[in-house]
């Protein structure tokens, strides 16, 4: 599973259900998928639940039609209702072992980690992958904390060589390669795709960058 998951983490889009420049969330998601996104996480904190279920269901359908893993942030109940492939939780959310009890053995469960101590806890909870960050300064997640840079990624990869890692936080085409060079299996982005005028083109540029790096580093 780790090898397959490492590939799925290559270009990981985190998005809410807000529209941007007259594009609906579904249109943004479809464009991003067409551009090469390999995993999509729905992270919606404020919209009414009825709306999240409606839009989230449509996005999940688009992901499934194109073989893209669909993950829900924090909310196990939403993941169940949307028939998501898994859940991503933070350090203060429902522990990964409890999430596994609710979602079953085949669910993809990711855990955020911003330090070695947090990573150790996530590993003890049998996380399938770690979301490491915030790597760079970001304004899309208010509680992301101070940027930690890429050093932790290298430390984690040295300690757990087969544990899939995705870097997140302020990542763009200008700095993505440094995250991959540090040892990340992929990059997670928000505004670098979801808040661009042409999400498909933005995703394609990032996907191409990740693919080229992986080919040259093999």
N, C-alpha and C positions, 0 to 999 in steps of 0.2 A: 504493500500500500504506500510505503514511504516514497518510492520512486515515482509512482503515479501522482501522488500528492505534490511532490516537488515540482512536477510539470504544471499542475493546476495552479500553483502559486506564482507562476512566472509573471503574469500581469493580473493583479488583483485589484478590482475596482470596488471602492467603498462609496456608496451613494445613498441619498435620501430620496424622498418622492417629490421634491420641489422641481418646478419647471425652471428652465434657464433660456433666455433669449428666444422665447416663444416655442421652445421645445419641451414637450412633456417628459416626465421621468421615464416613461416607457420608450419614448423616441430616443432619449439619451442612452438608455440601456441597450436598445437594439443597435444603435450606431456604434457603441463601444464594443459590443460583441462582434459586429461585422469587422471592426478594426483589429480584433485580435485579443480581446480580454479573455482570460482563461478561468477566472473565478470572480464572482460578484457577491458582495456583501450588502445587504439592505440594512442601513443604520438610520432609523427614523425615531426621533425622540419626542416630537411635538404634535404631529398630525393626529387627527381622530383615528381611532382603531379601525373603524369601518372603512375609512379611506385607505389606510395602510394595507388592509386585507385585499381590497379591490385592486390597487395598483401593484402591490407586492405579488399577488397571484398572477397578474399579467406578465410581470417581469420574470417570475419563476418559470412560467410557460415558455417565454422566449429563451431563457437559459437552457431549459431542458431540450428544446428543439435543436439547439446547437452544441450540446454536450458540454456546457459551461456549468461548473459547480455553483449552486446557489446557497448562500449562507445568510443567516439572520444574526444580527448583533444583539447580544444579551437575552433576548426574549425567547425562552424555550416554548412558551405557549404559542407565540406567533410562528415559530419554526414548525410546530406540530400542525397548526392550522393551514400553513402554506405548503406543507409537505416539503420543507427545505431539506437540503442535503446535510445541513449541520448548523452549528451555532458557534459564534465567537464570543468569548466572555472575557471580562477584565478581572483584575485581582480581587475586586470587591463584589463581584457578581456571584451567581450560583456556582459552586465549585464544579470543575470539569467532571469529576467522578459522579456527582449527582446528576449532571446533565446527561451523562452516558446512561444512567439508570432510566431516565425518562425517554431518551431518544433511541436507545438501542445500540448494539455493538457496531453497526455499520455507519453510524453518523460521523461526520467530520467535526471534530471539536478543536477549535483554536483558542489559545489563551494569550493575552497580552503580557509582555515582560519588558521592563525597563531597567532591570538590574540582574545580576547573577542570582541574588536571593529570590527574586520573583520567578526567575527561570527555574530554579531548583524546585520551588513549590509547584509550578506548572507541570514539570516533568513528573513529580510525585503524584500528580493528579491524572497522569496518563494522557496529557494533551497530545493530539495528533500533530500539531504544528504550533510554533510560537510566532506571534506578531511582535516584532522587536522595535521599540521606539519610545518616544518620538525621535527619529534620527536627526531631523532638521527642524527648525522653527516652523510651526504651523498655526494657522488661524481657524482651521476647519473643525478642530476639536478643542473646546475650551479647557478641558481638564487633562490635556496631554502632558503637561509639565514641561520643564526645561529640556531642550534638545540634548541628546546623549552622544551624538556622533555615531560612527560606524565601528568603533573598537569592540563593543560588546558582541556584535555579530561574530567577529573572528574568534572571540573567547568561547562563545557558545558552540560554534562549529568545531572548535578544537576539542571541547569536552564531550559533545554529543555529535559525532560526525554524521550520523544517519538521521538526526532529527530535523525535519524540514523547518526552515526559517524564512519569514518574509519581513522585509524592512518596511516601516511605515512612518509617515510624518514629514511633510514638506518635500517630498520627493518629486522631481521633475526630470525632464530630458537632460537638463543641465548637470544634474548630480546623481542620476540613477546608477551610472556605471561604478561609482565609488562604493555604492551599497552592494552591488554584485561582486565586486572585487574583494570585499571584506568577507564574503562567504555566504551571502543570502541566496536562497533558491529563487527568489523573485522580489518584486517590488509591489507595494500596495499604495495606490494613489486615490485622491479624491478630486480636487480641483484641476489637476493636470489633465483630466479627461472630462469629468462631469460638468465643469464650468468653462469649457472651451467652446468657441463658436462652431467648431467642427469636431465633435467628439470622435468620430470614426477616424479622421486623419490623425488626431492626437494619440489615439490608442494604437494606430498602425505604426507611428513613429516609435513609440515606447516598446511595442511588441517586437519590432525589428531590431531595436537596440538590445533587448534581452536575448533574442535569438542569436544575434551575431556574437554576443559575449559568450553564450553557452557553447556555440560551435567552436570558437577559437580557444576556449579554455579546456576543451575535452582532450 
